[in-house]
Amino acid sequence: MKKTQEMFANFLAKGDMSRLSPREEKIVRLTVDGKSTEEIGVHFDVTRERIRQIADKAKRKIARITRDQEVQRLREERMKEVKTQDPKGLTIEDLELSTKAYNGLCNAGITHVSQLSGVTEAELLRTKNFGRKSLNELKEVLAQVGIRLKSSSAPLGELNRTQQSDLDTVVAGIKKLPEEEAREVSLCFLNLLLPFAVNNEGATNLLRHFRDRLLGS
């Protein structure tokens, strides 16, 4: 009981209480105040065994929260050191990324931070097990060391004859609509589809041509 009381007291002093349920928080506070499980049970109108179960669950949660906070503290300290170094000499291990993001970069053959300045977001998202969450994490960390991913605003490629024919048909159909309606339909179409084309260069290329043809008409 004394060890539990000390653990709860330490967490109450510097932990994130918002991550506990209201009942768990109340039991933590009552335990720190010296209340026994029987007394706390009377307060909640449950058995002392039920209070013990809830307290055990709170202890496991507090241990996990404390561990996460320590990991975050060490990561922040490491990032302070990294910021003082030349970014070009850093490895991806130095970035203290999550395991998933780190493994994703390894799958892409990326081992040094300097390589990332030559890679676009779309290229990274095509990497196995490297999704949007990992990308956002990477961008946030890179910003701290002054590195940006390569811009994806490359010149548009040429369309083949079939694509050009299809594009002409679609544009001609939309142009038959009243001007305001045509523009509204076109922009809605583009806004809906462009995000889904991020991993498909052919689709992105076609949609950009479509956009430029309409906006230029």
C-alpha positions as protocol buffer text, in pm:
chain_id: "A"
residue {
  index: 1
  type: MET
  ca { x: 0 y: 0 z: 0 }
}
residue {
  index: 2
  type: LYS
  ca { x: 284 y: 238 z: 84 }
}
residue {
  index: 3
  type: LYS
  ca { x: 453 y: 184 z: -254 }
}
residue {
  index: 4
  type: THR
  ca { x: 123 y: 244 z: -431 }
}
residue {
  index: 5
  type: GLN
  ca { x: 70 y: 559 z: -227 }
}
residue {
  index: 6
  type: GLU
  ca { x: 417 y: 689 z: -320 }
}
residue {
  index: 7
  type: MET
  ca { x: 363 y: 608 z: -686 }
}
residue {
  index: 8
  type: PHE
  ca { x: 29 y: 788 z: -689 }
}
residue {
  index: 9
  type: ALA
  ca { x: 176 y: 1087 z: -500 }
}
residue {
  index: 10
  type: ASN
  ca { x: 460 y: 1127 z: -751 }
}
residue {
  index: 11
  type: PHE
  ca { x: 222 y: 1108 z: -1044 }
}
residue {
  index: 12
  type: LEU
  ca { x: -20 y: 1350 z: -878 }
}
residue {
  index: 13
  type: ALA
  ca { x: 267 y: 1599 z: -841 }
}
residue {
  index: 14
  type: LYS
  ca { x: 398 y: 1594 z: -1198 }
}
residue {
  index: 15
  type: GLY
  ca { x: 193 y: 1353 z: -1410 }
}
residue {
  index: 16
  type: ASP
  ca { x: -82 y: 1410 z: -1665 }
}
residue {
  index: 17
  type: MET
  ca { x: -398 y: 1340 z: -1463 }
}
residue {
  index: 18
  type: SER
  ca { x: -617 y: 1405 z: -1766 }
}
residue {
  index: 19
  type: ARG
  ca { x: -517 y: 1064 z: -1903 }
}
residue {
  index: 20
  type: LEU
  ca { x: -687 y: 890 z: -1610 }
}
residue {
  index: 21
  type: SER
  ca { x: -1061 y: 834 z: -1590 }
}
residue {
  index: 22
  type: PRO
  ca { x: -1251 y: 1048 z: -1333 }
}
residue {
  index: 23
  type: ARG
  ca { x: -1290 y: 743 z: -1105 }
}
residue {
  index: 24
  type: GLU
  ca { x: -923 y: 649 z: -1135 }
}
residue {
  index: 25
  type: GLU
  ca { x: -820 y: 1005 z: -1056 }
}
residue {
  index: 26
  type: LYS
  ca { x: -1044 y: 1015 z: -750 }
}
residue {
  index: 27
  type: ILE
  ca { x: -904 y: 685 z: -621 }
}
residue {
  index: 28
  type: VAL
  ca { x: -548 y: 815 z: -675 }
}
residue {
  index: 29
  type: ARG
  ca { x: -624 y: 1128 z: -474 }
}
residue {
  index: 30
  type: LEU
  ca { x: -798 y: 938 z: -192 }
}
residue {
  index: 31
  type: THR
  ca { x: -512 y: 688 z: -174 }
}
residue {
  index: 32
  type: VAL
  ca { x: -259 y: 973 z: -149 }
}
residue {
  index: 33
  type: ASP
  ca { x: -473 y: 1119 z: 132 }
}
residue {
  index: 34
  type: GLY
  ca { x: -421 y: 796 z: 324 }
}
residue {
  index: 35
  type: LYS
  ca { x: -761 y: 635 z: 270 }
}
residue {
  index: 36
  type: SER
  ca { x: -773 y: 256 z: 276 }
}
residue {
  index: 37
  type: THR
  ca { x: -931 y: 47 z: 0 }
}
residue {
  index: 38
  type: GLU
  ca { x: -1219 y: -25 z: 235 }
}
residue {
  index: 39
  type: GLU
  ca { x: -1279 y: 345 z: 304 }
}
residue {
  index: 40
  type: ILE
  ca { x: -1257 y: 427 z: -68 }
}
residue {
  index: 41
  type: GLY
  ca { x: -1501 y: 141 z: -137 }
}
residue {
  index: 42
  type: VAL
  ca { x: -1751 y: 298 z: 102 }
}
residue {
  index: 43
  type: HIS
  ca { x: -1708 y: 629 z: -83 }
}
residue {
  index: 44
  type: PHE
  ca { x: -1793 y: 469 z: -418 }
}
residue {
  index: 45
  type: ASP
  ca { x: -2036 y: 214 z: -269 }
}
residue {
  index: 46
  type: VAL
  ca { x: -1839 y: -81 z: -408 }
}
residue {
  index: 47
  type: THR
  ca { x: -1632 y: -358 z: -251 }
}
residue {
  index: 48
  type: ARG
  ca { x: -1269 y: -310 z: -150 }
}
residue {
  index: 49
  type: GLU
  ca { x: -1179 y: -576 z: -410 }
}
residue {
  index: 50
  type: ARG
  ca { x: -1333 y: -363 z: -683 }
}
residue {
  index: 51
  type: ILE
  ca { x: -1132 y: -63 z: -562 }
}
residue {
  index: 52
  type: ARG
  ca { x: -816 y: -275 z: -569 }
}
residue {
  index: 53
  type: GLN
  ca { x: -889 y: -376 z: -929 }
}
residue {
  index: 54
  type: ILE
  ca { x: -940 y: -15 z: -1037 }
}
residue {
  index: 55
  type: ALA
  ca { x: -626 y: 93 z: -850 }
}
residue {
  index: 56
  type: ASP
  ca { x: -423 y: -182 z: -1023 }
}
residue {
  index: 57
  type: LYS
  ca { x: -551 y: -63 z: -1360 }
}
residue {
  index: 58
  type: ALA
  ca { x: -457 y: 295 z: -1268 }
}
residue {
  index: 59
  type: LYS
  ca { x: -106 y: 180 z: -1169 }
}
residue {
  index: 60
  type: ARG
  ca { x: -52 y: 10 z: -1504 }
}
residue {
  index: 61
  type: LYS
  ca { x: -175 y: 319 z: -1685 }
}
residue {
  index: 62
  type: ILE
  ca { x: 44 y: 550 z: -1475 }
}
residue {
  index: 63
  type: ALA
  ca { x: 349 y: 329 z: -1541 }
}
residue {
  index: 64
  type: ARG
  ca { x: 284 y: 352 z: -1917 }
}
residue {
  index: 65
  type: ILE
  ca { x: 228 y: 729 z: -1904 }
}
residue {
  index: 66
  type: THR
  ca { x: 544 y: 781 z: -1698 }
}
residue {
  index: 67
  type: ARG
  ca { x: 745 y: 572 z: -1944 }
}
residue {
  index: 68
  type: ASP
  ca { x: 606 y: 768 z: -2240 }
}
residue {
  index: 69
  type: GLN
  ca { x: 692 y: 1096 z: -2069 }
}
residue {
  index: 70
  type: GLU
  ca { x: 1048 y: 981 z: -2004 }
}
residue {
  index: 71
  type: VAL
  ca { x: 1090 y: 869 z: -2365 }
}
residue {
  index: 72
  type: GLN
  ca { x: 960 y: 1206 z: -2483 }
}
residue {
  index: 73
  type: ARG
  ca { x: 1195 y: 1390 z: -2247 }
}
residue {
  index: 74
  type: LEU
  ca { x: 1496 y: 1196 z: -2375 }
}
residue {
  index: 75
  type: ARG
  ca { x: 1386 y: 1254 z: -2733 }
}
residue {
  index: 76
  type: GLU
  ca { x: 1360 y: 1629 z: -2677 }
}
residue {
  index: 77
  type: GLU
  ca { x: 1704 y: 1637 z: -2518 }
}
residue {
  index: 78
  type: ARG
  ca { x: 1846 y: 1443 z: -2810 }
}
residue {
  index: 79
  type: MET
  ca { x: 1682 y: 1680 z: -3060 }
}
residue {
  index: 80
  type: LYS
  ca { x: 1843 y: 1977 z: -2883 }
}
residue {
  index: 81
  type: GLU
  ca { x: 2180 y: 1815 z: -2945 }
}
residue {
  index: 82
  type: VAL
  ca { x: 2092 y: 1733 z: -3305 }
}
residue {
  index: 83
  type: LYS
  ca { x: 1999 y: 2095 z: -3378 }
}
residue {
  index: 84
  type: THR
  ca { x: 2355 y: 2203 z: -3299 }
}
residue {
  index: 85
  type: GLN
  ca { x: 2500 y: 1965 z: -3560 }
}
residue {
  index: 86
  type: ASP
  ca { x: 2533 y: 2002 z: -3936 }
}
residue {
  index: 87
  type: PRO
  ca { x: 2211 y: 1848 z: -4080 }
}
residue {
  index: 88
  type: LYS
  ca { x: 2402 y: 1708 z: -4377 }
}
residue {
  index: 89
  type: GLY
  ca { x: 2599 y: 1481 z: -4148 }
}
residue {
  index: 90
  type: LEU
  ca { x: 2300 y: 1340 z: -3961 }
}
residue {
  index: 91
  type: THR
  ca { x: 2170 y: 987 z: -4006 }
}
residue {
  index: 92
  type: ILE
  ca { x: 1799 y: 903 z: -3982 }
}
residue {
  index: 93
  type: GLU
  ca { x: 1877 y: 736 z: -3648 }
}
residue {
  index: 94
  type: ASP
  ca { x: 1970 y: 1079 z: -3514 }
}
residue {
  index: 95
  type: LEU
  ca { x: 1614 y: 1201 z: -3578 }
}
residue {
  index: 96
  type: GLU
  ca { x: 1466 y: 979 z: -3305 }
}
residue {
  index: 97
  type: LEU
  ca { x: 1170 y: 880 z: -3525 }
}
residue {
  index: 98
  type: SER
  ca { x: 907 y: 624 z: -3434 }
}
residue {
  index: 99
  type: THR
  ca { x: 989 y: 265 z: -3527 }
}
residue {
  index: 100
  type: LYS
  ca { x: 736 y: 266 z: -3811 }
}
residue {
  index: 101
  type: ALA
  ca { x: 868 y: 587 z: -3969 }
}
residue {
  index: 102
  type: TYR
  ca { x: 1229 y: 473 z: -3926 }
}
residue {
  index: 103
  type: ASN
  ca { x: 1162 y: 133 z: -4086 }
}
residue {
  index: 104
  type: GLY
  ca { x: 975 y: 300 z: -4371 }
}
residue {
  index: 105
  type: LEU
  ca { x: 1277 y: 514 z: -4455 }
}
residue {
  index: 106
  type: CYS
  ca { x: 1502 y: 209 z: -4436 }
}
residue {
  index: 107
  type: ASN
  ca { x: 1272 y: 34 z: -4682 }
}
residue {
  index: 108
  type: ALA
  ca { x: 1324 y: 328 z: -4917 }
}
residue {
  index: 109
  type: GLY
  ca { x: 1702 y: 293 z: -4884 }
}
residue {
  index: 110
  type: ILE
  ca { x: 1733 y: 623 z: -4697 }
}
residue {
  index: 111
  type: THR
  ca { x: 2000 y: 623 z: -4426 }
}
residue {
  index: 112
  type: HIS
  ca { x: 2110 y: 988 z: -4410 }
}
residue {
  index: 113
  type: VAL
  ca { x: 1913 y: 1309 z: -4365 }
}
residue {
  index: 114
  type: SER
  ca { x: 2088 y: 1466 z: -4664 }
}
residue {
  index: 115
  type: GLN
  ca { x: 1910 y: 1217 z: -4892 }
}
residue {
  index: 116
  type: LEU
  ca { x: 1569 y: 1349 z: -4791 }
}
residue {
  index: 117
  type: SER
  ca { x: 1620 y: 1686 z: -4960 }
}
residue {
  index: 118
  type: GLY
  ca { x: 1606 y: 1500 z: -5292 }
}
residue {
  index: 119
  type: VAL
  ca { x: 1287 y: 1304 z: -5216 }
}
residue {
  index: 120
  type: THR
  ca { x: 927 y: 1422 z: -5262 }
}
residue {
  index: 121
  type: GLU
  ca { x: 630 y: 1347 z: -5037 }
}
residue {
  index: 122
  type: ALA
  ca { x: 469 y: 1139 z: -5313 }
}
residue {
  index: 123
  type: GLU
  ca { x: 782 y: 926 z: -5347 }
}
residue {
  index: 124
  type: LEU
  ca { x: 790 y: 860 z: -4974 }
}
residue {
  index: 125
  type: LEU
  ca { x: 422 y: 769 z: -4964 }
}
residue {
  index: 126
  type: ARG
  ca { x: 484 y: 504 z: -5226 }
}
residue {
  index: 127
  type: THR
  ca { x: 727 y: 337 z: -4986 }
}
residue {
  index: 128
  type: LYS
  ca { x: 609 y: 20 z: -4814 }
}
residue {
  index: 129
  type: ASN
  ca { x: 465 y: 82 z: -4465 }
}
residue {
  index: 130
  type: PHE
  ca { x: 527 y: 457 z: -4487 }
}
residue {
  index: 131
  type: GLY
  ca { x: 194 y: 637 z: -4463 }
}
residue {
  index: 132
  type: ARG
  ca { x: 64 y: 987 z: -4407 }
}
residue {
  index: 133
  type: LYS
  ca { x: 117 y: 970 z: -4030 }
}
residue {
  index: 134
  type: SER
  ca { x: 484 y: 876 z: -4073 }
}
residue {
  index: 135
  type: LEU
  ca { x: 524 y: 1150 z: -4334 }
}
residue {
  index: 136
  type: ASN
  ca { x: 383 y: 1417 z: -4103 }
}
residue {
  index: 137
  type: GLU
  ca { x: 609 y: 1298 z: -3822 }
}
residue {
  index: 138
  type: LEU
  ca { x: 912 y: 1315 z: -4049 }
}
residue {
  index: 139
  type: LYS
  ca { x: 828 y: 1663 z: -4178 }
}
residue {
  index: 140
  type: GLU
  ca { x: 786 y: 1792 z: -3824 }
}
residue {
  index: 141
  type: VAL
  ca { x: 1124 y: 1656 z: -3717 }
}
residue {
  index: 142
  type: LEU
  ca { x: 1299 y: 1776 z: -4033 }
}
residue {
  index: 143
  type: ALA
  ca { x: 1164 y: 2127 z: -3976 }
}
residue {
  index: 144
  type: GLN
  ca { x: 1348 y: 2132 z: -3645 }
}
residue {
  index: 145
  type: VAL
  ca { x: 1683 y: 2073 z: -3817 }
}
residue {
  index: 146
  type: GLY
  ca { x: 1613 y: 2302 z: -4114 }
}
residue {
  index: 147
  type: ILE
  ca { x: 1560 y: 2035 z: -4382 }
}
residue {
  index: 148
  type: ARG
  ca { x: 1273 y: 2027 z: -4631 }
}
residue {
  index: 149
  type: LEU
  ca { x: 1161 y: 1754 z: -4866 }
}
residue {
  index: 150
  type: LYS
  ca { x: 1199 y: 1809 z: -5240 }
}
residue {
  index: 151
  type: SER
  ca { x: 919 y: 2010 z: -5400 }
}
residue {
  index: 152
  type: SER
  ca { x: 684 y: 1800 z: -5611 }
}
residue {
  index: 153
  type: SER
  ca { x: 596 y: 2088 z: -5844 }
}
residue {
  index: 154
  type: ALA
  ca { x: 778 y: 1939 z: -6141 }
}
residue {
  index: 155
  type: PRO
  ca { x: 689 y: 2029 z: -6503 }
}
residue {
  index: 156
  type: LEU
  ca { x: 391 y: 1840 z: -6640 }
}
residue {
  index: 157
  type: GLY
  ca { x: 458 y: 1545 z: -6864 }
}
residue {
  index: 158
  type: GLU
  ca { x: 306 y: 1497 z: -7207 }
}
residue {
  index: 159
  type: LEU
  ca { x: -24 y: 1315 z: -7249 }
}
residue {
  index: 160
  type: ASN
  ca { x: -54 y: 1024 z: -7489 }
}
residue {
  index: 161
  type: ARG
  ca { x: -315 y: 1032 z: -7770 }
}
residue {
  index: 162
  type: THR
  ca { x: -580 y: 841 z: -7575 }
}
residue {
  index: 163
  type: GLN
  ca { x: -543 y: 1064 z: -7270 }
}
residue {
  index: 164
  type: GLN
  ca { x: -553 y: 1376 z: -7485 }
}
residue {
  index: 165
  type: SER
  ca { x: -867 y: 1254 z: -7663 }
}
residue {
  index: 166
  type: ASP
  ca { x: -1041 y: 1173 z: -7336 }
}
residue {
  index: 167
  type: LEU
  ca { x: -939 y: 1507 z: -7194 }
}
residue {
  index: 168
  type: ASP
  ca { x: -1074 y: 1694 z: -7496 }
}
residue {
  index: 169
  type: THR
  ca { x: -1408 y: 1510 z: -7466 }
}
residue {
  index: 170
  type: VAL
  ca { x: -1446 y: 1589 z: -7096 }
}
residue {
  index: 171
  type: VAL
  ca { x: -1349 y: 1954 z: -7137 }
}
residue {
  index: 172
  type: ALA
  ca { x: -1581 y: 1996 z: -7436 }
}
residue {
  index: 173
  type: GLY
  ca { x: -1872 y: 1850 z: -7235 }
}
residue {
  index: 174
  type: ILE
  ca { x: -1813 y: 2081 z: -6941 }
}
residue {
  index: 175
  type: LYS
  ca { x: -1782 y: 2384 z: -7168 }
}
residue {
  index: 176
  type: LYS
  ca { x: -2139 y: 2321 z: -7288 }
}
residue {
  index: 177
  type: LEU
  ca { x: -2262 y: 2402 z: -6937 }
}
residue {
  index: 178
  type: PRO
  ca { x: -2334 y: 2760 z: -6829 }
}
residue {
  index: 179
  type: GLU
  ca { x: -2010 y: 2934 z: -6743 }
}
residue {
  index: 180
  type: GLU
  ca { x: -2053 y: 2952 z: -6366 }
}
residue {
  index: 181
  type: GLU
  ca { x: -2186 y: 2598 z: -6342 }
}
residue {
  index: 182
  type: ALA
  ca { x: -1903 y: 2464 z: -6559 }
}
residue {
  index: 183
  type: ARG
  ca { x: -1637 y: 2628 z: -6345 }
}
residue {
  index: 184
  type: GLU
  ca { x: -1800 y: 2508 z: -6023 }
}
residue {
  index: 185
  type: VAL
  ca { x: -1830 y: 2149 z: -6148 }
}
residue {
  index: 186
  type: SER
  ca { x: -1471 y: 2151 z: -6271 }
}
residue {
  index: 187
  type: LEU
  ca { x: -1319 y: 2285 z: -5952 }
}
residue {
  index: 188
  type: CYS
  ca { x: -1524 y: 2049 z: -5733 }
}
residue {
  index: 189
  type: PHE
  ca { x: -1410 y: 1759 z: -5950 }
}
residue {
  index: 190
  type: LEU
  ca { x: -1047 y: 1859 z: -5917 }
}
residue {
  index: 191
  type: ASN
  ca { x: -1061 y: 1927 z: -5544 }
}
residue {
  index: 192
  type: LEU
  ca { x: -1213 y: 1586 z: -5484 }
}
residue {
  index: 193
  type: LEU
  ca { x: -976 y: 1385 z: -5702 }
}
residue {
  index: 194
  type: LEU
  ca { x: -636 y: 1549 z: -5669 }
}
residue {
  index: 195
  type: PRO
  ca { x: -575 y: 1424 z: -5311 }
}
residue {
  index: 196
  type: PHE
  ca { x: -638 y: 1066 z: -5423 }
}
residue {
  index: 197
  type: ALA
  ca { x: -394 y: 1099 z: -5711 }
}
residue {
  index: 198
  type: VAL
  ca { x: -95 y: 1174 z: -5489 }
}
residue {
  index: 199
  type: ASN
  ca { x: 48 y: 824 z: -5531 }
}
residue {
  index: 200
  type: ASN
  ca { x: -32 y: 798 z: -5903 }
}
residue {
  index: 201
  type: GLU
  ca { x: 184 y: 1018 z: -6122 }
}
residue {
  index: 202
  type: GLY
  ca { x: -22 y: 941 z: -6433 }
}
residue {
  index: 203
  type: ALA
  ca { x: -348 y: 1041 z: -6266 }
}
residue {
  index: 204
  type: THR
  ca { x: -194 y: 1351 z: -6113 }
}
residue {
  index: 205
  type: ASN
  ca { x: -51 y: 1453 z: -6449 }
}
residue {
  index: 206
  type: LEU
  ca { x: -386 y: 1413 z: -6626 }
}
residue {
  index: 207
  type: LEU
  ca { x: -575 y: 1604 z: -6358 }
}
residue {
  index: 208
  type: ARG
  ca { x: -327 y: 1892 z: -6370 }
}
residue {
  index: 209
  type: HIS
  ca { x: -366 y: 1917 z: -6745 }
}
residue {
  index: 210
  type: PHE
  ca { x: -741 y: 1915 z: -6697 }
}
residue {
  index: 211
  type: ARG
  ca { x: -719 y: 2192 z: -6440 }
}
residue {
  index: 212
  type: ASP
  ca { x: -493 y: 2408 z: -6652 }
}
residue {
  index: 213
  type: ARG
  ca { x: -710 y: 2360 z: -6964 }
}
residue {
  index: 214
  type: LEU
  ca { x: -1024 y: 2468 z: -6779 }
}
residue {
  index: 215
  type: LEU
  ca { x: -876 y: 2758 z: -6587 }
}
residue {
  index: 216
  type: GLY
  ca { x: -707 y: 2879 z: -6900 }
}
residue {
  index: 217
  type: SER
  ca { x: -1025 y: 2867 z: -7107 }
}
